[in-house]
Amino acid sequence: MLNKKKIFYILILTVSITILAIVVVKTFFIKDKVRQIDNELSQRDLDIVFGEDTALVPVFLYANYGCPYCRKFFSEVYPAIEKEYIDSGKVKIILRLTFKTANQDLITAMKASVCVNKFGNYEYLHQLILSQSNIVYTADFHDMIDDFIDKDIQVAECILGGAAYDYLKQNIEEFEALKLKGVPTFIIDRKVYYGFKEYDLLKKILNYHLTQINN
């Protein structure tokens, strides 16, 4: 008959094996069970980039401000990612606004976002739309966009010309060509990760890709 000491060691061993199995399964899932696209993505001129150009791991994020889980990512997960991975130069997030719509208010808001990001202070606009997504339908928002246009000729040319519209159209065409399923979608080193990710899971994914750089 087993004594208490032997039973304790068996329990410890069982728990350790279980934890190891979970780690192996998660690692295997990240390495082998994630869909992979054929070609590497490259950064484009009007992409909205959070982080340094020299960051080790580029994360392409297809999202839009009308998507509640995209806003949830930026409000709940992004601050921790920024502190641990972006500020340290390990990761950059390349936001590709992707929203197939005929609504002119939304199109104007997306055009303004990419143009202000390119030539002005995007952080204010980003936080404003993030916290009040319906503001894009208001007269005050349109007055603000008009103010951007009046004060900066580069922003004006970007919004009113074809560059921003062509860029957003290219995002949609790319999204469809890659057969992506919805937003938010993350693509890292050709691997596709669908849907909202809590911080702990996204951290595991990022750490996995960072380790691949050194292998």
Contacts in CASP RR format, 6 or more apart in sequence:
PFRMAT RR
TARGET T0000
AUTHOR 0000-0000-0000
METHOD contacts of the structure
MODEL  1
MLNKKKIFYILILTVSITILAIVVVKTFFIKDKVRQIDNELSQRDLDIVF
GEDTALVPVFLYANYGCPYCRKFFSEVYPAIEKEYIDSGKVKIILRLTFK
TANQDLITAMKASVCVNKFGNYEYLHQLILSQSNIVYTADFHDMIDDFID
KDIQVAECILGGAAYDYLKQNIEEFEALKLKGVPTFIIDRKVYYGFKEYD
LLKKILNYHLTQINN
2 10 0 8 1.000
26 204 0 8 1.000
27 208 0 8 1.000
30 204 0 8 1.000
30 205 0 8 1.000
30 208 0 8 1.000
31 208 0 8 1.000
34 191 0 8 1.000
34 192 0 8 1.000
34 193 0 8 1.000
35 191 0 8 1.000
35 192 0 8 1.000
36 190 0 8 1.000
36 191 0 8 1.000
36 192 0 8 1.000
37 178 0 8 1.000
37 187 0 8 1.000
37 190 0 8 1.000
37 192 0 8 1.000
38 190 0 8 1.000
39 190 0 8 1.000
40 189 0 8 1.000
40 190 0 8 1.000
41 58 0 8 1.000
41 60 0 8 1.000
41 187 0 8 1.000
41 190 0 8 1.000
43 49 0 8 1.000
43 58 0 8 1.000
43 94 0 8 1.000
44 167 0 8 1.000
44 170 0 8 1.000
45 118 0 8 1.000
45 167 0 8 1.000
46 114 0 8 1.000
46 115 0 8 1.000
46 117 0 8 1.000
46 118 0 8 1.000
46 158 0 8 1.000
46 163 0 8 1.000
46 164 0 8 1.000
46 167 0 8 1.000
47 94 0 8 1.000
47 95 0 8 1.000
47 96 0 8 1.000
47 114 0 8 1.000
48 94 0 8 1.000
48 95 0 8 1.000
48 96 0 8 1.000
48 97 0 8 1.000
48 113 0 8 1.000
48 114 0 8 1.000
48 117 0 8 1.000
48 122 0 8 1.000
48 126 0 8 1.000
49 92 0 8 1.000
49 93 0 8 1.000
49 94 0 8 1.000
49 95 0 8 1.000
50 78 0 8 1.000
50 82 0 8 1.000
50 86 0 8 1.000
50 92 0 8 1.000
50 93 0 8 1.000
50 95 0 8 1.000
51 86 0 8 1.000
51 89 0 8 1.000
51 91 0 8 1.000
51 92 0 8 1.000
51 93 0 8 1.000
52 86 0 8 1.000
52 89 0 8 1.000
52 92 0 8 1.000
53 92 0 8 1.000
54 89 0 8 1.000
55 86 0 8 1.000
55 89 0 8 1.000
55 90 0 8 1.000
55 91 0 8 1.000
55 92 0 8 1.000
56 89 0 8 1.000
56 90 0 8 1.000
56 91 0 8 1.000
56 210 0 8 1.000
56 213 0 8 1.000
57 85 0 8 1.000
57 90 0 8 1.000
57 91 0 8 1.000
57 92 0 8 1.000
57 188 0 8 1.000
57 189 0 8 1.000
57 206 0 8 1.000
57 209 0 8 1.000
57 210 0 8 1.000
57 213 0 8 1.000
58 91 0 8 1.000
58 92 0 8 1.000
58 94 0 8 1.000
58 188 0 8 1.000
59 91 0 8 1.000
59 92 0 8 1.000
59 93 0 8 1.000
59 94 0 8 1.000
59 186 0 8 1.000
59 187 0 8 1.000
59 188 0 8 1.000
59 206 0 8 1.000
60 94 0 8 1.000
60 96 0 8 1.000
60 186 0 8 1.000
60 187 0 8 1.000
60 188 0 8 1.000
61 93 0 8 1.000
61 94 0 8 1.000
61 95 0 8 1.000
61 96 0 8 1.000
61 184 0 8 1.000
61 185 0 8 1.000
61 186 0 8 1.000
62 96 0 8 1.000
62 98 0 8 1.000
62 171 0 8 1.000
62 175 0 8 1.000
62 180 0 8 1.000
62 182 0 8 1.000
62 183 0 8 1.000
62 184 0 8 1.000
62 185 0 8 1.000
62 187 0 8 1.000
63 70 0 8 1.000
63 73 0 8 1.000
63 95 0 8 1.000
63 96 0 8 1.000
63 97 0 8 1.000
63 98 0 8 1.000
63 183 0 8 1.000
63 184 0 8 1.000
63 185 0 8 1.000
64 70 0 8 1.000
64 97 0 8 1.000
64 98 0 8 1.000
64 99 0 8 1.000
64 110 0 8 1.000
64 183 0 8 1.000
65 71 0 8 1.000
65 97 0 8 1.000
65 109 0 8 1.000
65 113 0 8 1.000
65 129 0 8 1.000
65 130 0 8 1.000
65 133 0 8 1.000
65 136 0 8 1.000
66 99 0 8 1.000
66 106 0 8 1.000
66 133 0 8 1.000
67 183 0 8 1.000
67 184 0 8 1.000
69 183 0 8 1.000
69 184 0 8 1.000
69 195 0 8 1.000
69 196 0 8 1.000
70 183 0 8 1.000
70 184 0 8 1.000
71 130 0 8 1.000
71 133 0 8 1.000
72 196 0 8 1.000
73 184 0 8 1.000
73 196 0 8 1.000
73 197 0 8 1.000
74 126 0 8 1.000
74 130 0 8 1.000
75 130 0 8 1.000
75 131 0 8 1.000
76 199 0 8 1.000
77 196 0 8 1.000
77 197 0 8 1.000
77 198 0 8 1.000
77 199 0 8 1.000
77 202 0 8 1.000
78 93 0 8 1.000
80 199 0 8 1.000
81 91 0 8 1.000
81 93 0 8 1.000
81 199 0 8 1.000
81 202 0 8 1.000
81 203 0 8 1.000
81 206 0 8 1.000
84 90 0 8 1.000
84 203 0 8 1.000
85 91 0 8 1.000
85 206 0 8 1.000
86 92 0 8 1.000
86 93 0 8 1.000
90 206 0 8 1.000
90 210 0 8 1.000
91 206 0 8 1.000
91 210 0 8 1.000
96 171 0 8 1.000
96 174 0 8 1.000
96 175 0 8 1.000
97 110 0 8 1.000
97 113 0 8 1.000
97 114 0 8 1.000
97 168 0 8 1.000
97 171 0 8 1.000
98 171 0 8 1.000
98 172 0 8 1.000
98 175 0 8 1.000
98 183 0 8 1.000
99 106 0 8 1.000
99 110 0 8 1.000
99 168 0 8 1.000
99 172 0 8 1.000
100 172 0 8 1.000
101 107 0 8 1.000
105 136 0 8 1.000
105 137 0 8 1.000
105 142 0 8 1.000
106 136 0 8 1.000
107 165 0 8 1.000
107 168 0 8 1.000
108 136 0 8 1.000
108 142 0 8 1.000
108 145 0 8 1.000
108 159 0 8 1.000
109 129 0 8 1.000
109 136 0 8 1.000
109 141 0 8 1.000
109 145 0 8 1.000
110 164 0 8 1.000
110 168 0 8 1.000
111 158 0 8 1.000
111 159 0 8 1.000
111 164 0 8 1.000
111 165 0 8 1.000
111 168 0 8 1.000
112 125 0 8 1.000
112 145 0 8 1.000
112 148 0 8 1.000
112 159 0 8 1.000
113 122 0 8 1.000
113 125 0 8 1.000
113 126 0 8 1.000
113 129 0 8 1.000
114 158 0 8 1.000
114 164 0 8 1.000
114 167 0 8 1.000
114 168 0 8 1.000
115 148 0 8 1.000
115 154 0 8 1.000
115 155 0 8 1.000
115 158 0 8 1.000
115 159 0 8 1.000
115 163 0 8 1.000
115 164 0 8 1.000
116 122 0 8 1.000
116 125 0 8 1.000
116 148 0 8 1.000
116 155 0 8 1.000
117 125 0 8 1.000
117 126 0 8 1.000
118 154 0 8 1.000
118 155 0 8 1.000
118 158 0 8 1.000
119 152 0 8 1.000
119 154 0 8 1.000
119 155 0 8 1.000
119 158 0 8 1.000
120 152 0 8 1.000
120 155 0 8 1.000
128 135 0 8 1.000
129 135 0 8 1.000
129 136 0 8 1.000
135 141 0 8 1.000
145 159 0 8 1.000
148 155 0 8 1.000
148 156 0 8 1.000
148 159 0 8 1.000
149 155 0 8 1.000
149 156 0 8 1.000
149 159 0 8 1.000
149 160 0 8 1.000
150 156 0 8 1.000
157 163 0 8 1.000
158 164 0 8 1.000
175 185 0 8 1.000
178 187 0 8 1.000
178 192 0 8 1.000
180 192 0 8 1.000
180 194 0 8 1.000
181 194 0 8 1.000
182 194 0 8 1.000
182 195 0 8 1.000
183 195 0 8 1.000
184 195 0 8 1.000
184 196 0 8 1.000
185 192 0 8 1.000
185 193 0 8 1.000
185 194 0 8 1.000
185 195 0 8 1.000
186 192 0 8 1.000
186 193 0 8 1.000
186 195 0 8 1.000
186 197 0 8 1.000
186 202 0 8 1.000
186 205 0 8 1.000
187 193 0 8 1.000
188 205 0 8 1.000
188 206 0 8 1.000
188 209 0 8 1.000
189 209 0 8 1.000
189 212 0 8 1.000
191 209 0 8 1.000
193 205 0 8 1.000
197 205 0 8 1.000
END
